[in-house]
Amino acid sequence: MSFMKNIAVCWRCANLFRAAKFEKLGISCYQYPYILNVCGNPGISQDSLAEIIFIHKSNVARQLASLEEKGFIIRKPAPDDKRSLLVFPTEKAEAALPVIKAALAEWNALLLDDFDESEKELLNKLTEKLSEKSKAIVGSLEVGNK
């Protein structure tokens, strides 16, 4: 079954769409999840952010450094652990949030415009099942590597 190939094609096409939409914001298609999650969880730790978006900690640190340089976020040491950095959105991130959400909604609408409600529901259930299974598999690998 080539469903993973199809998912990968959808992902790459979505990245191209997001890249075009986010160009005016000055962010890449890979940076929007950081802004969404930091705006939704002001003061989140870098480590927690890495866990939420399933990205390696070193990649999160690099992307956050770029977003900080561009003025979207600020990082501060945690009061109880100076080695841990907490991430906060700036006004620039908050202003970008509606643009990001609109682009994501537009992509979903365009992608699903000829699906009926039952197809949308089935697709959502199946991809949710794949997502949960993926998390479980990765979770078991992390446990095995500790």
Contacts in CASP RR format, 6 or more apart in sequence:
PFRMAT RR
TARGET T0000
AUTHOR 0000-0000-0000
METHOD contacts of the structure
MODEL  1
MSFMKNIAVCWRCANLFRAAKFEKLGISCYQYPYILNVCGNPGISQDSLA
EIIFIHKSNVARQLASLEEKGFIIRKPAPDDKRSLLVFPTEKAEAALPVI
KAALAEWNALLLDDFDESEKELLNKLTEKLSEKSKAIVGSLEVGNK
10 111 0 8 1.000
14 29 0 8 1.000
14 107 0 8 1.000
15 29 0 8 1.000
15 30 0 8 1.000
16 29 0 8 1.000
17 103 0 8 1.000
17 107 0 8 1.000
18 29 0 8 1.000
18 32 0 8 1.000
18 103 0 8 1.000
18 104 0 8 1.000
18 107 0 8 1.000
19 28 0 8 1.000
19 29 0 8 1.000
21 99 0 8 1.000
21 103 0 8 1.000
21 106 0 8 1.000
22 28 0 8 1.000
22 29 0 8 1.000
22 31 0 8 1.000
22 32 0 8 1.000
22 99 0 8 1.000
22 100 0 8 1.000
22 103 0 8 1.000
24 99 0 8 1.000
25 96 0 8 1.000
25 99 0 8 1.000
25 100 0 8 1.000
26 70 0 8 1.000
27 35 0 8 1.000
27 67 0 8 1.000
27 70 0 8 1.000
27 72 0 8 1.000
27 96 0 8 1.000
30 63 0 8 1.000
31 63 0 8 1.000
31 66 0 8 1.000
31 67 0 8 1.000
31 72 0 8 1.000
32 100 0 8 1.000
32 104 0 8 1.000
33 53 0 8 1.000
34 49 0 8 1.000
34 53 0 8 1.000
34 60 0 8 1.000
34 63 0 8 1.000
34 64 0 8 1.000
34 67 0 8 1.000
34 72 0 8 1.000
34 73 0 8 1.000
35 67 0 8 1.000
35 72 0 8 1.000
35 73 0 8 1.000
35 89 0 8 1.000
35 93 0 8 1.000
35 96 0 8 1.000
35 97 0 8 1.000
35 100 0 8 1.000
36 97 0 8 1.000
36 100 0 8 1.000
36 101 0 8 1.000
37 44 0 8 1.000
37 49 0 8 1.000
37 52 0 8 1.000
37 53 0 8 1.000
38 44 0 8 1.000
38 49 0 8 1.000
38 73 0 8 1.000
38 87 0 8 1.000
38 88 0 8 1.000
38 89 0 8 1.000
38 93 0 8 1.000
39 89 0 8 1.000
39 93 0 8 1.000
39 94 0 8 1.000
39 97 0 8 1.000
40 89 0 8 1.000
41 48 0 8 1.000
41 49 0 8 1.000
41 52 0 8 1.000
42 88 0 8 1.000
42 89 0 8 1.000
43 86 0 8 1.000
43 87 0 8 1.000
43 88 0 8 1.000
44 52 0 8 1.000
44 86 0 8 1.000
44 87 0 8 1.000
45 78 0 8 1.000
45 84 0 8 1.000
45 85 0 8 1.000
45 86 0 8 1.000
45 87 0 8 1.000
46 57 0 8 1.000
46 60 0 8 1.000
46 61 0 8 1.000
46 64 0 8 1.000
46 75 0 8 1.000
46 84 0 8 1.000
46 85 0 8 1.000
46 86 0 8 1.000
46 87 0 8 1.000
47 57 0 8 1.000
47 84 0 8 1.000
49 60 0 8 1.000
49 64 0 8 1.000
49 87 0 8 1.000
50 56 0 8 1.000
50 57 0 8 1.000
50 59 0 8 1.000
50 60 0 8 1.000
53 60 0 8 1.000
54 135 0 8 1.000
54 138 0 8 1.000
55 63 0 8 1.000
64 73 0 8 1.000
64 75 0 8 1.000
64 87 0 8 1.000
67 73 0 8 1.000
67 93 0 8 1.000
68 74 0 8 1.000
68 75 0 8 1.000
70 92 0 8 1.000
71 90 0 8 1.000
71 92 0 8 1.000
71 93 0 8 1.000
72 89 0 8 1.000
72 90 0 8 1.000
72 92 0 8 1.000
72 93 0 8 1.000
72 96 0 8 1.000
73 87 0 8 1.000
73 88 0 8 1.000
73 89 0 8 1.000
73 90 0 8 1.000
73 93 0 8 1.000
74 87 0 8 1.000
74 88 0 8 1.000
74 90 0 8 1.000
75 85 0 8 1.000
75 86 0 8 1.000
75 87 0 8 1.000
75 88 0 8 1.000
76 85 0 8 1.000
76 86 0 8 1.000
76 88 0 8 1.000
77 83 0 8 1.000
77 84 0 8 1.000
77 85 0 8 1.000
77 86 0 8 1.000
78 84 0 8 1.000
78 85 0 8 1.000
78 86 0 8 1.000
112 120 0 8 1.000
112 123 0 8 1.000
115 123 0 8 1.000
END
